[in-house]
């Protein structure tokens, strides 16, 4: 029994990579804002969206454990059209999402090191320049393959952020300003602005659906590195640690925003650097100034990890997709070249947005999360079709109850997308 538990714990890896990618904008920005704007009202929304999206995130590592291949191979077995759909959805959103996470990371860096008036430049220009520096650093790490060191630190990063967040919430529960007791603003489904915020909030909660594909690719790589395939039980254990852990952290960040900001008369700034300062203030008000260096480093490292992970995942998945579509032209041995092509494409596209189309952190995050909200049902359907395909061993496919769960969840996601588009 003990050896079995040890075996399961030793398999933790891709699930924590999932957590490292998921805990970013959706948690540090959107969850905190949700608490600051509506108090505790949207906690139920966090729980519901995790329930709705759970099967589709599970199918990434489940498919790999069942077949030994990443889920893009499952898309290919449905037909070339499915891979093309994935490529189209990725190309439609990747540059906006990469720009959003880079902007938030730059905002944290600007606040921590007080770069707000660097060289007397316009704040947006400073954010773009800092973002450029971050992208160049990430590019050099990925192009040389040295990003693996940061991957090993993901466990420590998530642990530090989790401990400080939980401790901060605990302190605030017993000693908080109490603004929320007299606050009157409540979430209303009759208010269009509230519904738009809900769409942006849930679009990336717990993460964009793309991460289910990334998780599958990380699981495949983990099998190759360890030279042994893990079974479905171990894969799901690893996944659930990351999935439910990020849900818990989302609630923690919402509580931070609710206990300190809600009803105070203050609002979160749309400017990245200013918002970062407000986020750091949440921790200082609850823990004291001594916590600032720890929290600042944990928050920045978390967002930098997200920026790096996204910048790696998009080129990696597009490279794999291209090889599946054109195996006669794209030799797997030259995967590094294909990867570098898409990496350069992503960096150039992101830099272009940062310098010529960036208006504010809030606008960037809003567009990115809405795209994820609308694209979610499409990727969820592809994951479901791939997982229930006859190419997957019958004993490894989920049961009928899970299929019903998927059908209901996809129907809800489609209905919500239609309602949003009609607003």
C-alpha positions in Angstrom: 0.0 0.0 0.0 2.7 2.5 1.0 4.8 1.6 -2.1 1.8 2.1 -4.3 1.2 5.6 -2.8 4.9 6.4 -3.3 4.6 5.3 -6.9 1.6 7.6 -7.4 3.3 10.5 -5.8 6.5 10.0 -7.8 4.4 10.5 -11.0 3.5 14.1 -10.2 4.8 16.2 -13.0 2.6 17.0 -16.0 -0.3 17.9 -13.5 1.9 20.5 -11.8 3.0 21.8 -15.2 -0.7 22.2 -15.9 -1.1 24.1 -12.6 2.0 26.3 -13.4 0.4 27.3 -16.8 -3.1 27.7 -15.4 -2.3 29.8 -12.3 -1.7 33.1 -14.1 -4.0 35.7 -15.5 -7.1 33.8 -14.6 -6.1 33.7 -10.9 -3.9 36.7 -10.2 -5.9 39.1 -12.3 -9.5 37.8 -13.0 -10.2 36.1 -9.7 -8.9 39.0 -7.7 -11.0 41.4 -9.7 -14.1 39.2 -9.3 -13.8 39.4 -5.5 -13.1 43.2 -5.6 -16.1 43.9 -7.8 -18.7 41.5 -6.6 -17.5 40.2 -3.2 -18.2 36.5 -2.7 -20.9 36.3 -5.4 -18.8 34.5 -8.0 -17.4 31.7 -5.9 -20.2 29.6 -7.1 -19.2 30.5 -10.7 -15.7 29.1 -10.1 -17.1 25.8 -8.8 -19.6 25.5 -11.7 -17.1 26.2 -14.4 -14.7 23.7 -13.0 -17.5 21.1 -13.0 -18.4 21.9 -16.6 -14.8 21.8 -17.9 -13.5 19.0 -15.9 -14.0 16.1 -18.4 -12.3 17.9 -21.3 -9.1 18.7 -19.2 -9.0 15.1 -18.0 -9.1 13.7 -21.5 -5.7 15.2 -22.3 -3.6 13.0 -19.9 -6.2 10.2 -20.1 -5.7 9.8 -23.8 -1.9 9.8 -23.5 -2.1 7.2 -20.7 -4.5 5.0 -22.8 -2.7 5.2 -26.1 0.9 6.4 -25.5 0.4 9.3 -27.8 -0.7 12.9 -27.3 -4.3 13.8 -28.0 -3.5 15.5 -31.3 -3.1 12.0 -32.7 -6.6 11.4 -31.6 -7.7 14.5 -33.5 -5.9 13.0 -36.6 -7.9 9.8 -36.3 -11.1 11.8 -36.5 -9.9 13.2 -39.8 -7.5 15.8 -41.0 -10.2 18.4 -40.6 -10.0 18.1 -36.8 -6.3 19.0 -36.8 -7.0 21.9 -39.1 -9.7 23.1 -36.8 -7.2 23.0 -33.9 -4.6 24.9 -35.9 -7.2 27.5 -36.9 -8.4 28.0 -33.2 -4.8 28.2 -32.1 -3.7 30.8 -34.7 -6.8 32.8 -33.9 -6.0 33.2 -30.3 -2.3 32.5 -29.6 -0.9 35.9 -30.2 -3.6 37.7 -28.2 -3.2 35.3 -25.3 0.6 35.5 -25.4 0.4 39.3 -25.4 -2.0 39.2 -22.5 0.2 37.0 -20.2 3.3 38.9 -21.3 1.7 42.3 -20.4 0.6 41.1 -17.0 4.2 39.8 -16.3 5.7 43.1 -17.5 3.3 44.9 -15.2 4.5 43.0 -12.2 8.1 43.6 -13.1 7.5 47.3 -13.6 5.8 47.6 -10.1 8.4 45.5 -8.3 11.4 47.5 -9.6 9.6 50.8 -9.9 10.1 51.2 -13.7 6.9 53.4 -14.0 8.8 56.5 -15.2 11.8 54.7 -16.9 13.5 57.3 -19.2 10.5 59.5 -19.0 8.7 57.2 -21.5 4.9 56.7 -21.9 3.7 53.9 -19.5 2.5 51.8 -22.5 5.8 52.1 -24.2 7.6 51.0 -21.0 5.3 48.0 -20.8 6.0 47.1 -24.4 9.8 47.4 -23.9 9.7 45.3 -20.7 7.5 42.8 -22.6 10.1 42.7 -25.4 12.8 42.0 -22.9 10.8 39.2 -21.3 10.1 37.6 -24.7 13.7 37.8 -25.7 14.7 36.1 -22.5 12.1 33.4 -23.0 13.1 32.9 -26.6 16.8 32.4 -25.6 15.8 29.9 -22.9 13.5 27.9 -25.3 15.8 28.0 -28.3 18.7 26.6 -26.3 16.6 24.1 -24.4 17.5 25.5 -21.0 13.9 26.2 -19.9 13.9 22.7 -18.2 15.5 24.2 -15.2 12.5 26.5 -14.7 10.1 23.5 -15.2 11.8 21.9 -12.2 11.1 25.0 -10.1 7.3 24.9 -10.9 6.6 22.8 -7.8 8.4 25.4 -5.5 6.8 28.3 -7.3 3.3 27.0 -6.9 4.0 25.9 -3.3 5.2 29.4 -2.2 2.3 31.2 -3.9 -0.2 28.7 -2.4 1.2 29.1 1.1 1.3 32.9 1.0 -2.2 33.1 -0.5 -3.8 30.7 1.9 -2.0 32.4 4.9 -3.1 35.9 3.6 -6.7 34.8 3.3 -6.6 33.2 6.8 -5.2 36.5 8.3 -7.9 38.5 6.5 -10.7 36.3 7.7 -9.9 37.2 11.3 -8.7 40.7 10.7 -10.1 42.6 7.6 -11.3 46.1 6.9 -14.9 44.9 6.8 -15.9 47.0 3.8 -17.9 44.2 2.3 -20.4 44.3 5.3 -21.8 47.6 4.0 -21.3 47.0 0.2 -24.3 47.0 -2.0 -23.0 46.1 -5.4 -24.1 42.5 -6.4 -23.7 40.6 -9.5 -26.8 40.8 -11.8 -27.6 38.8 -14.9 -29.7 41.8 -16.0 -26.6 44.0 -16.3 -24.8 43.6 -19.6 -21.4 44.8 -18.2 -21.7 42.2 -15.4 -22.3 39.5 -18.0 -19.4 40.6 -20.1 -17.1 40.4 -17.1 -18.4 37.0 -16.3 -17.5 35.8 -19.8 -14.0 37.2 -19.4 -13.7 35.7 -15.9 -14.8 32.2 -17.0 -13.1 32.2 -20.4 -9.8 31.4 -18.7 -11.1 29.6 -15.6 -9.4 27.3 -14.7 -7.4 27.8 -18.0 -7.9 28.1 -21.7 -9.0 24.7 -23.2 -5.8 24.6 -25.2 -4.0 23.5 -22.0 -5.7 20.1 -22.2 -3.7 19.5 -25.4 -0.5 20.9 -23.9 -1.0 18.6 -20.8 -1.3 15.6 -23.1 2.0 16.6 -24.9 3.8 17.1 -21.6 2.5 13.7 -20.4 3.8 12.1 -23.6 7.2 13.8 -23.1 7.2 12.7 -19.4 6.8 9.1 -20.6 9.6 9.5 -23.0 12.0 11.0 -20.4 11.2 8.4 -17.8 11.2 5.6 -20.5 8.0 4.1 -19.1 4.4 4.9 -19.6 2.3 5.6 -16.5 -1.2 3.9 -16.2 -4.5 5.8 -16.2 -4.8 5.7 -12.4 -1.5 7.5 -11.9 -2.1 9.9 -14.7 -5.5 10.9 -13.3 -4.1 11.3 -9.8 -1.4 13.6 -11.1 -4.0 15.6 -13.1 -6.5 16.0 -10.3 -3.8 17.4 -7.9 -3.2 20.2 -10.4 -6.8 20.7 -11.4 -8.4 20.9 -7.9 -5.4 22.7 -6.6 -5.9 25.5 -9.1 -9.6 25.7 -8.2 -8.7 26.2 -4.6 -6.2 28.9 -5.5 -8.8 30.7 -7.6 -11.2 30.9 -4.6 -8.3 32.2 -2.5 -7.6 35.0 -4.9 -11.3 35.9 -5.1 -11.4 36.0 -1.3 -8.4 38.3 -1.2 -10.1 40.7 -3.5 -13.4 40.5 -1.7 -12.0 41.0 1.8 -9.8 43.9 1.0 -11.3 45.7 -2.0 -15.0 45.0 -2.2 -17.0 47.9 -0.8 -13.9 50.0 -0.2 -14.6 52.5 -3.0 -11.4 51.5 -4.7 -11.4 49.8 -8.1 -8.7 47.8 -9.9 -6.7 49.7 -12.5 -6.7 48.7 -16.2 -3.0 49.5 -16.2 -0.7 46.5 -15.7 1.8 48.2 -13.4 -0.8 49.9 -11.3 -2.8 46.7 -11.0 0.3 44.8 -9.9 0.8 47.4 -7.1 -2.8 46.9 -6.0 -2.3 43.1 -5.9 0.9 43.4 -3.8 -1.0 45.8 -1.5 -3.6 43.0 -0.8 -0.9 40.8 0.7 0.8 43.7 2.6 -2.5 44.7 4.2 -3.0 41.1 5.4 0.5 39.9 6.1 2.5 43.0 6.7 5.4 44.6 4.7 7.7 41.7 5.6 5.8 39.5 3.1 6.3 41.8 0.1 9.6 40.4 -1.2 8.3 36.8 -0.9 5.0 37.5 -2.5 6.4 39.7 -5.2 8.9 37.0 -6.2 6.3 34.3 -6.1 3.8 36.3 -8.2 6.3 37.4 -10.8 7.9 33.9 -11.1 4.4 32.4 -11.5 3.5 34.8 -14.3 7.0 34.4 -15.9 6.5 30.7 -15.8 3.1 31.1 -17.5 4.6 33.4 -20.2 7.4 30.9 -20.8 5.1 27.9 -20.8 2.7 29.5 -23.3 5.6 30.6 -25.6 6.8 27.0 -25.6 3.4 25.3 -25.9 2.0 27.1 -29.0 5.0 26.4 -31.2 5.2 22.9 -29.9 1.6 22.0 -30.6 1.7 23.7 -34.0 4.8 21.8 -34.9 3.2 18.5 -33.9 0.0 19.4 -35.8 2.0 20.2 -39.0 3.9 16.9 -38.8 0.6 15.0 -38.5 -0.9 16.8 -41.5 2.2 16.6 -43.7 4.3 13.6 -42.6 5.7 13.2 -46.1 7.2 16.7 -46.0 8.0 17.2 -42.3 10.4 14.6 -40.9 10.1 14.1 -37.2 13.9 14.2 -36.9 13.7 17.9 -37.9 11.1 18.8 -35.3 13.5 21.3 -33.7 13.5 23.3 -37.0 9.7 23.3 -37.2 9.5 24.3 -33.5 11.9 27.2 -34.0 9.9 28.5 -37.0 6.7 28.7 -35.0 8.6 30.1 -32.0 10.0 33.0 -34.1 6.5 33.5 -35.6 5.0 33.7 -32.1 7.6 36.1 -30.8 7.4 38.5 -33.8 3.6 38.4 -33.7 3.5 39.1 -30.0 6.0 42.0 -30.2 3.9 43.5 -33.0 0.8 43.5 -30.8 2.7 44.9 -27.8 4.1 47.9 -29.8 1.3 48.7 -32.2 -2.0 47.4 -30.8 -1.6 47.5 -27.0 -4.1 49.8 -25.3 -4.2 48.5 -21.8 -3.7 45.4 -19.8 -7.5 45.2 -19.1 -8.4 45.4 -22.9 -5.8 42.8 -23.7 -7.0 40.4 -21.1 -10.6 41.0 -22.0 -10.1 40.1 -25.7 -7.9 37.0 -24.8 -10.4 35.6 -22.3 -13.4 36.2 -24.5 -11.7 34.3 -27.4 -11.0 31.4 -25.0 -14.6 31.5 -23.8 -16.0 31.2 -27.4 -13.3 28.6 -28.5 -13.9 26.4 -25.5 -16.9 24.4 -26.8 -15.0 23.6 -30.1 -12.0 22.2 -28.4 -14.1 20.4 -25.8 -16.0 18.7 -28.6 -12.8 17.6 -30.3 -11.4 16.2 -27.0 -14.6 14.2 -26.4 -14.7 12.8 -30.0 -11.0 11.8 -29.7 -11.5 10.1 -26.3 -14.5 8.1 -27.3 -13.1 7.1 -30.7 -12.8 3.4 -31.3 -9.1 3.8 -31.7 -8.9 4.2 -27.9 -8.9 0.8 -26.1 -12.4 0.2 -24.9 -11.4 -0.5 -21.3 -9.6 2.9 -21.2 -12.6 5.0 -22.4 -14.7 6.8 -19.9 -18.1 5.4 -19.1 -21.6 6.4 -20.3 -22.0 8.8 -17.3 -19.0 10.7 -18.4 -20.3 10.9 -22.0 -23.6 12.4 -20.7 -21.6 14.8 -18.6 -19.7 15.9 -21.7 -22.9 16.4 -23.7 -24.5 18.5 -21.0 -21.3 20.6 -20.5 -20.7 21.2 -24.2 -24.4 22.2 -24.6 -24.1 24.7 -21.7 -20.8 26.1 -23.1 -22.4 26.6 -26.6 -25.5 28.2 -25.1 -23.4 30.6 -23.1 -21.3 31.5 -26.1 -24.4 32.2 -28.2 -25.9 34.4 -25.5 -22.6 36.3 -25.1 -22.4 36.9 -28.9 -25.9 38.3 -28.9 -25.2 40.8 -26.1 
